[in-house]
Amino acid sequence: MPVMTKHHLLPIQWAALATIILLVGLYAGRFAINPSDLLSAMQKLPSVLIDLMMTGQVSEELTQQERIILLIRLPRLLTALIVGAGLAVSGAVYQGVFRNPLVSPDILGVASGCMFGAAMGLILPGSSWFTVQLLAFVCGLSAACVAMFMARKFGSNSILLMLMTGIIIGSIFGSGLTMLKALADPYGELPAIVFWLMGSLSASSWSTVAQLAVPVVIGYTLIHSLRYRLNVLCLGDQQSRSLGIEPAKLRLVLIIISSFIVASCVATVGQVAWIGLVVPHMVRTFAGANNMRVIPLSTAIGAIFLLLADSVARSSFTMEIPIGIVTSLVGAPLFAFLLFRFRQGGTY
């Protein structure tokens, strides 16, 4: 496995790169923005945030360009940054916990549960967008909890059994989603369900940023503090116990934290494929398997990946395309390349 060298970017450098891409993303779009508009908007950002927190409204003195920057593009880019970081760090944790670089964050059925909950919210009469997100979040976490409960009920804490129960729960929720599609109104509810399932950041706002930042930041902070213990867990249960760590409890804690992050992200923006699988896998390929590096690097690169994908989704065509399509078109070939590189290097 390649090791980190001085030629590799440090996490702080990746974070700086993400900031630069975010600033560039403020210019990207069908509506032209010039540097003076951006500078003026950034100067007014603190007062706009205060107005939104205090009154829920913004000053009418803002120009059209400033409104586009502060109320549309900036919260959308920040949402992309948070979701990309959250999905990537969750994928890194799942791959470490299950000791398999081919594991993705939806292995316990979290994504399937979120999609079922959102579809149920979209077809319920009188439901709001908040109801859709709440049902998606609750069903996503419920899927992971049921999968882990089934594994423990069967009298085993083995990783394989947990994966199998995750597949079972994911299949059940997937069947429920198919049933909801069949029952949905084909002219209104069904298109809404399909569009949500493809993932989109078009509904992002400052409230979206706030409701995502809390679980993702808290979750990452906890995961960051457990990086070394995750390294020990990757050595196997026997070695973990010999070093004073209870593997079953630590595994349960890490899965709950990661599932909480994934459910928050998917419930807010829909399914965004491949980030939780490809980004951590790529980091392990080029930076090694040490989670002291994998966790922060996956977080930074995941944020950058989704920032770039969102810029492509909203700027490349006359109409916005769902971001899940972009991540799939980029992620699948990239994952194939990583697998080929592994095979050529004799790692597998």
N, C-alpha and C positions, 0 to 999 in steps of 0.2 A: 504494500500500500504506500503511495507517495506520502512524503512527510512535508510539513510546512517549512518553507524556506524563506529567506529574507526577500525573495522576489514576489511572494504572495502578499496580497493586500490584507492589512489588519482589519478587524471589525470596525474600528473607528474610521478607517479610510473608506470602507464600504458604506458606512453611514453618511459620510461626507458626499460620496458619489450619489447616494439616494437623494440627498438634499439638492444637489445640482440637477438631477433628472426631474425632481419635483418642480424646480423653478423653470426649467425648460418646458415642462408639461403645461405650465400656466399659459405659455404662448401657443401651444398646439390646439388646433380647433378651427372650425369653419369661420368663426368670427375673429377678425384681426385684432391683435392687442399689440401696442407698442411699449417700449421700455418706460416711458413717462407714466403711462397708465398703470403699469405694474408697480412702479415706485410709489405713486400716489396711493394706490390701493393698500400696499403694505403699511404705509404710514397711518392709514385709517383703520387697520385691522383691529388694534386693541379697543378702540371706541365702538366698532361694530360688534365685537364679541360681548362687550359690556352691555350694549343695548339689547342684544339678543337674550342675554341672561336675565336682564332686569324687566324688559317689556315684551320680548318676543318679536320685536319689530326693529327695522333699521331706519336710519335717517333718509329722508327724501332727497337730501343734497347729494347723494351718491350718483355719479354718472353711470351711464349704461355699461361702459367698460368696467368700471369698478364693481358694479353689481355682478357682472359675469365672473370676474376674478374672485371676489370675496364670497359670493353666495352660491356659485355653481362649480367653478373649476377647482378652487382650493379645497373645499370640503370633499369633493369627489376624489381628488388626488390623495388627500389624507386618508380617506376610507380605503382606497386601493393599497396604500402603504401599510395600514394596520391589518387589513385582511391578508395581504400577501405574507406579512411577517408572522401573523398568527397561524396560518395554515402550514407554513414552512417549519416553524419551530415545533408544532404539533406532530408533523411528519417525522422530524428528527427524533422526537421522544418515542413515538410508536416504533420506529425502526430500531432504536436502542433497547426498548423494553422487550420487544419480541425477537431481538437479535437476528433481524432479517432486513437487509437493505431494500427489499422489494415490497415492504409493507407500507400501506398508505393510511391516512387518518380515518378513512371511512370503513376500516376493516371490521369494526365492532358494530356497524350498522348506523353510525351517527348520521351520516349524510342521507341514508335512506329514510331514517326517522324524521329528519328535518324536512325532506321533500314531501313526505306524507302529511306532516302537520301543516305545511304551507298550503298544499293542495286542498286540505280540509278547510282551512281558513278562507281560501278563495271561493269555495262553493257554498259556504254558510251564508244564509241571508242576513244582510245588515252588518257583516263583519268589516272591520277597518284594517288598514295596513298594520297597525299595532297588533291586532288580533292575529293576523297572518304570521307576524314575526314571533309572537308569544307562543302560538301553537307549534310552530316549527322548532323553536328552542326547546320547549318541553318534550316534544316527541323525540327530538334528537338525543337529548340526555337520557330519556327513558329507554331508548333502544340500547345505549351503552350499558346502562344499569341492569337491564334485563339480561343482556348477554353475560355480564360478569356474575350476576346472581345464578343463572343457570349453570355456569361453569363450577361455581362453588357448591351448588346443590347436588351436582353429580359426584361430589366427593373428591374433586381434584382441582388443584390450582395450576395445572400444567398450561403452558403457553398454547400448545396445539389444541387443547379442548376449548380454551377461550376463543381462539380463532374460529373454530368450528361453530360455536354458539353464535359468534358474531355473524357468520355467514347465514345461519338459520334466521336470526332476527332480521338481518338485512333483506333476506328473501321475503319474509312475511310482510315487512313494511313496503317492499317493492310491489308485492301483489296487491296490497291495499291501495297503493298509488295508482296502479293500473285500473282498479275498480272505480276509483274516484274520477279518473279520466273518462271512463265509460259512462258514468252518471252525469258528468258535467255538461252544461249547455255548450253545444259545438260552436256557437256564434259569439259567445262572450267569455264564459268561464274557462273553456278548454284552451283557447289561445293564451289567456292570462297564465294558466298553469304551465303551458309549454314554454312561454317566454321566461317565466320565473326559473324554471328548471335549467335553462341555458345560462343563467347567471347574468346579472346586470348591475352596474353602479349608477345608472341614470337617476335613481331616486335618492341619491346621497345628499345629505344636508349636514349642518352642524350638529343637529340632534343625533344623526347617525354616527358621526365621529365620536360624540360623547358616550353614546351607549356601547360602542365597540371598544373604545379606548380603555374603559374600566376593566372588563374581563380579560382583555388581551394583555394589558400592562401588568395587572396583578398576576395573571397566569404565567407570563414570562418571568417575572421577578421570582416566583416560587421555583420555576423550572431552572432558572439560572443558578439559584442557590443549591440545587440538587444535582448539578452537573457531575460532580465528582462521584456521588453515590450512584448515578446512572452508569458511570464508567465501571464501578465495582459490580453493579447488577449485570452488566454485559459479560462478566467473567463466568457467570453461572451461579446457580443457587448455592451449591456447596461452598464455593469460594466466598460468596457474599456472606454467608453465615459465619465463616471462619474469621471474617474481618469485622464482625459485629453488626451486620446489617440484616434485617429480616426481609428477604426478597419479596415475599407475598404482599406484605404491607406496603413496601416501597413501590412495587409494581402497581398496586391498586391506587395509591395516591397519584402517581404520575399519569395513569390512564384517566383518572377522574379530572385532573387539571387539564390535560390535553383535550379530552372530550368536551369539556366546558368551553374551551377556546374555539374548537371546531364548530360546536353547536351555535355559538354566538355569531361566528362569521357566516356560516351557511344560512342561518335564520335571517340574516340581514340582507345579504346580497345574492342569495341563491347558490347553486352549485358551481364552484370554480374548480375545474378538474386539473389534475396533474401537478399542481404546485407542491402539495404535501408529499408527493412521491418523488418527483424529479429533483427538486432543489436540494433536499437533504442527501439524496443519493449522489448528486453531482458534487456536493461539498465533501462527502466521504471519499469520493474518487480522487479529488485533487488535493485535499487537505488532511487526509487520514481519518481514523475512526475515533480519535480522542474527542469526547463530548465537551471538554473544556473549550475546544475550538469550534466543534460542529454546531453547538447550540447558538452562539452569537452570530457565526457566519451564515447559518441557514436563515436566521431572522433577517439579517441585512439583505441577503441576496433574494429572499422571497419577496421582500418589500420592493426591491428594484425590479424584479421580474414582473410583478403585477402592475407597477407604475408604467412600465414600457408597454405591457399588453393593453392597458386601458388607453394609452395614447394612440395605439394602433387602432383599437376598436372604435374610437370616436372621431378619428381624423383621416382614416385611409379611404373611406367611401362616402358617397353622398348621404347615406343613412348610417346610423350607428348600428353596429353588429354586436350581439351578445358577447361579453368578455369570455365566457366559457368556451366559445368557438375558437377564439384566438389562443387561449392557453392550451387547448387540445391540439391545434395545428402546430404550435411550437413545441409543446411538451412531448408529444408522442415521438416525433423524429429525434428530438434531443435524447430521450430515454433510450431509443434504439441505438443511437450513437454510443451512449455510455455503456450499454450492454455489450456492444461490439468491441469497445475499447477494453472492457474487462476480459472478454474472451481472448483477445489478442495478447493481453498481458498475463494471461494464465491465472487470474485471481480466483475465478470460479472453478 
